Amino acid sequence: MSIDNLSADYKSDVFYGVSKSVHTLSKEKIVPLLSNLMRLAELSTQKKLTDKEKAFIGLYFRVHGWLESVALMNTSACFQGVAVAGRAIFELVLDLEMLENDPTGENLKKFSAFPDMDRADAAEKCLKFFRDNKQTPQLFREEHLLGAIVYNKPQVDSNRVALWDEPKHGAVKHWSGNNDIRQRAKSIKQEYENLYVEFYPLLCWAVHPGATLYGGKNEESLKGYFQVSHGFVIRLSAKAIRLVSRVFPLAEVIQNLNIYLNDLKDKPYEIMVKESEKIERNQASQ
């Protein structure tokens, strides 16, 4: 069914509306549920959150943070911001997938150990640069940088070799040890490599400098970019919610959650087809 009789502005409104509905679900249902589980775990002397549960909540809250931002991007002028959000959510979903498919627990160990190492490496690189150039950093005091370097240093250095077999500081860019995002996507399942090949370059154009994003494009094209980016956010947010549902019983608490998620990917098109048919009927009756 063609939807060519619909304006670009209407299509943008539809994609934004469905995207906003995902944000509403997350804000009103999922985040309160997860927050309540965290509070109960803090109060309990027996039932504490596992490291995996903590990781999933942390990653999902980052997804939700992007949904909060996207919910404010309700005009096509926000096309860059929506694309950046889509790219970020895609990478967070890959993280969730790798933690979900972790039979040995090795991924969770790396995920948990990486922040201290990553912060220490960044601080060490920064401090060395300014000392070598006899300059003073503007944002951090030297003692703050030194604190990040020496914090938990014996364990950090031990983990660097034991978990990643990489003694070189700063060599590990992603907690999994695989710095190539396409390889990470492919290692999970083919669907994610397909998404990477088809969509990731478009999303990156909104991050990188240069004119690739807009060169030779008109306003209608950029509105299409806005729509595609919102569609990607919708699709990947649904995947994030499904992954979290495998760890926490969201579907048992949120009525018709699985039905809603199943319908999400095609929901914008369904809405637009109905509107297109309505227009055609009106035109035929005149």
For each residue, the residues with C-beta under 8 A, 3 or more apart:
1: 273 276 277
2: 5 276
3: 6 11 269 272 273 275 276
4:
5: 2 276 279 280
6: 3 10 11 272 275 276 279
7: 10 11
8: 11 12 76 220 223 224 227
9: 12 13 76 223
10: 6 7 13 14 272 275
11: 3 6 7 8 14 15 223 227 268 272
12: 8 9 15 16 75 76 223 226 227 230
13: 9 10 16 17
14: 10 11 17 18 268 271 272 275
15: 11 12 18 19 226 227 230 231 234 268
16: 12 13 19 20 73 74 230
17: 13 14 20 21 271
18: 14 15 21 22 230 234 264 267 268 271
19: 15 16 22 23 67 70 71 82 230 233 234
20: 16 17 23 24 71 74
21: 17 18 24 25
22: 18 19 25 26 67 233 234 237 238 264
23: 19 20 26 27 67 68 70 71
24: 20 21 27 28
25: 21 22 28 29 30 241 254 260
26: 22 23 29 30 31 63 64 67 237 241
27: 23 24 30 31 64 67 68
28: 24 25 31 32
29: 25 26 32 33 250 253 254
30: 25 26 27 33 34 60 64 241 244 250 254
31: 26 27 28 34 35 61 64
32: 28 29 35 36
33: 29 30 36 37 248 250 253 254
34: 30 31 37 38 57 60 61 244 248
35: 31 32 38 39
36: 32 33 39 40
37: 33 34 40 41 49 53 57 248
38: 34 35 41 42 49 57
39: 35 36 42 43
40: 36 37 43 44 47
41: 37 38 44 47 48 49
42: 38 39
43: 39 40
44: 40 41 47 48
45:
46:
47: 40 41 44
48: 41 44
49: 37 38 41 53 54 57
50: 53 54
51: 54 55 108 112
52: 55 56 99 102 108 247
53: 37 49 50 56 57 247 248
54: 49 50 51 57 58
55: 51 52 58 59 99 108 111 112
56: 52 53 59 60 96 99 243 244 247 248
57: 34 37 38 49 53 54 60 61
58: 54 55 61 62
59: 55 56 62 63 92 95 96 99 240
60: 30 34 56 57 63 64 96 240 241 244
61: 31 34 57 58 64 65
62: 58 59 65 66 88 92
63: 26 59 60 66 67 89 92 93 237 240
64: 26 27 30 31 60 61 67 68
65: 61 62 68 69
66: 62 63 69 70 85 88 89 92 233
67: 19 22 23 26 27 63 64 70 71 85 233 237
68: 23 27 64 65 71 72
69: 65 66 72 73 81 85
70: 19 23 66 67 73 81 82 85 230 233
71: 19 20 23 67 68 74
72: 68 69 78
73: 16 69 70 78 81 82 85
74: 16 20 71 78
75: 12 78
76: 8 9 12 79 219 222 223 226
77:
78: 72 73 74 75 81 82 226
79: 76 82 83 206 222 223 225 226 229
80: 83 84 206 213
81: 69 70 73 78 84 85 206
82: 19 70 73 78 79 85 86 226 229 230 233
83: 79 80 86 87 202 203 205 206 207 225 229
84: 80 81 87 88 203 206 207
85: 66 67 69 70 73 81 82 88 89 229 233
86: 82 83 89 90 199 203 229 232 233 236
87: 83 84 90 91 200 203 204 206 207
88: 62 66 84 85 91 92
89: 63 66 85 86 92 93 233 236 237 240
90: 86 87 93 94 195 196 199 200 203 232 236
91: 87 88 94 95 181
92: 59 62 63 66 88 89 95 96 240
93: 63 89 90 96 97 236 239 240 243
94: 90 91 97 98 181 184 185 188 192
95: 59 91 92 98 99 111 175
96: 56 59 60 92 93 99 100 240 243 244
97: 93 94 100 101 188 189 192 243
98: 94 95 101 102 107 176 184 188
99: 52 55 56 59 95 96 102 107 108 111
100: 96 97 243 246 247
101: 97 98 188
102: 52 98 99 105 106 107 108
103:
104: 107
105: 102 108 109
106: 102 109 110 163
107: 98 99 102 104 110 111 176
108: 51 52 55 99 102 105 111 112
109: 105 106 112 113 163
110: 106 107 113 114 163 164 175 176 177
111: 55 95 99 107 108 114 175 176
112: 51 55 108 109 115
113: 109 110 116 117 155 156 159 163 175
114: 110 111 117 118 172 175
115: 112 118 119
116: 113 119 120 151 152 155 156 159
117: 113 114 120 121 156 159 160 172
118: 114 115 121 122 172 175
119: 115 116 122 123 148 151
120: 116 117 123 124 148 149 151 153 156 169
121: 117 118 124 125 169 170
122: 118 119 125 126 148 170
123: 119 120 126 127 140 144 145 146 148 149
124: 120 121 127 128 145 149 169 170
125: 121 122 128 129 169 170
126: 122 123 129 130 137 140 145
127: 123 124 130 131 137 142 145 146 149
128: 124 125 131 132
129: 125 126 132 133 135
130: 126 127 133 134 135 136 137
131: 127 128 134
132: 128 129
133: 129 130
134: 130 131
135: 129 130
136: 130 142
137: 126 127 130 140 141 142 145
138:
139:
140: 123 126 137 144 145
141: 137 144 145
142: 127 136 137 145 146
143: 146 147
144: 123 140 141 147 148
145: 123 124 126 127 137 140 141 142 148 149
146: 123 127 142 143 149 150
147: 143 144 150 151
148: 119 120 122 123 144 145 151
149: 120 123 124 127 145 146 153
150: 146 147 153
151: 116 119 120 147 148 156
152: 116 155 156
153: 120 149 150 156 157
154: 157 158
155: 113 116 152 158 159
156: 113 116 117 120 151 152 153 159 160
157: 153 154 160 161
158: 154 155 161 162
159: 113 116 117 155 156 162 163 164
160: 117 156 157 163 164 166 167 169 172
161: 157 158 164 165 166 167
162: 158 159 165
163: 106 109 110 113 159 160 177
164: 110 159 160 161 172 177
165: 161 162
166: 160 161 171 172 177
167: 160 161
168: 171
169: 120 121 124 125 160
170: 121 122 124 125
171: 166 168
172: 114 117 118 160 164 166 175 177 179
173: 179
174: 177 178 179 181 184
175: 95 110 111 113 114 118 172
176: 98 107 110 111 184
177: 110 163 164 166 172 174
178: 174 183 184 187
179: 172 173 174
180: 183 184
181: 91 94 174 184 185 196 200
182: 185 186 193 196 197 200
183: 178 180 186 187
184: 94 98 174 176 178 180 181 187 188
185: 94 181 182 188 192 193 195 196
186: 182 183 190 192 193 196
187: 178 183 184
188: 94 97 98 101 184 185 192
189: 97 192 193
190: 186 193 194
191: 194 195
192: 94 97 185 186 188 189 195 196
193: 182 185 186 189 190 196 197
194: 190 191 197 198
195: 90 185 191 192 198 199 200
196: 90 181 182 185 186 192 193 199 200
197: 182 193 194 200
198: 194 195
199: 86 90 195 196 202 203 228 232
200: 87 90 181 182 195 196 197 203 204
201: 204 205
202: 83 199 205 225 228 229
203: 83 84 86 87 90 199 200 206 207 229 232
204: 87 200 201 207 208
205: 83 201 202 208 212 213
206: 79 80 81 83 84 87 203 213 229
207: 83 84 87 203 204
208: 204 205 212
209:
210: 213
211: 214 215
212: 205 208 215
213: 80 205 206 210 217 225
214: 211 217 222
215: 211 212
216:
217: 213 214 221 222 225
218: 221 222
219: 76 222 223
220: 8 223 224
221: 217 218 224 225
222: 76 79 214 217 218 219 225 226
223: 8 9 11 12 76 79 219 220 226 227
224: 8 220 221 227 228
225: 79 83 202 213 217 221 222 228 229
226: 12 15 76 78 79 82 222 223 229 230
227: 8 11 12 15 223 224 230 231 268
228: 199 202 224 225 231 232
229: 79 82 83 85 86 202 203 206 225 226 232 233
230: 12 15 16 18 19 70 82 226 227 233 234 268
231: 15 227 228 234 235 268
232: 86 90 199 203 228 229 235 236
233: 19 22 66 67 70 82 85 86 89 229 230 236 237
234: 15 18 19 22 230 231 237 238 264 265 267 268
235: 231 232 238 239 264 265
236: 86 89 90 93 232 233 239 240
237: 22 26 63 67 89 233 234 240 241
238: 22 234 235 241 242 261 264 265
239: 93 235 236 242 243
240: 59 60 63 89 92 93 96 236 237 243 244
241: 25 26 30 60 237 238 244 245 250 257 261
242: 238 239 245 246 261
243: 56 93 96 97 100 239 240 246 247
244: 30 34 56 60 96 240 241 247 248 250
245: 241 242 248 249 250 251 257
246: 100 242 243
247: 52 53 56 100 243 244
248: 33 34 37 53 56 244 245
249: 245 252 253
250: 29 30 33 241 244 245 253 254 257
251: 245 254 257 258
252: 249
253: 29 33 249 250
254: 25 29 30 33 250 251 257
255:
256: 259 260
257: 241 245 250 251 254 260 261
258: 251 261 262
259: 256 262 263
260: 25 256 257 263 264
261: 238 241 242 257 258 264
262: 258 259
263: 259 260 266 267 270
264: 18 22 234 235 238 260 261 267
265: 234 235 238
266: 263 269 270
267: 18 234 263 264 270 271
268: 11 14 15 18 227 230 231 234 271 272
269: 3 266 272 273
270: 263 266 267 273 274
271: 14 17 18 267 268 274 275
272: 3 6 10 11 14 268 269 275 276
273: 1 3 269 270 276 277
274: 270 271 277 278
275: 3 6 10 14 271 272 278 279
276: 1 2 3 5 6 272 273 279 280
277: 1 273 274 280 281
278: 274 275 281 282
279: 5 6 275 276 282 283
280: 5 276 277 283 284
281: 277 278 284 285
282: 278 279 285 286
283: 279 280 286
284: 280 281
285: 281 282
286: 282 283
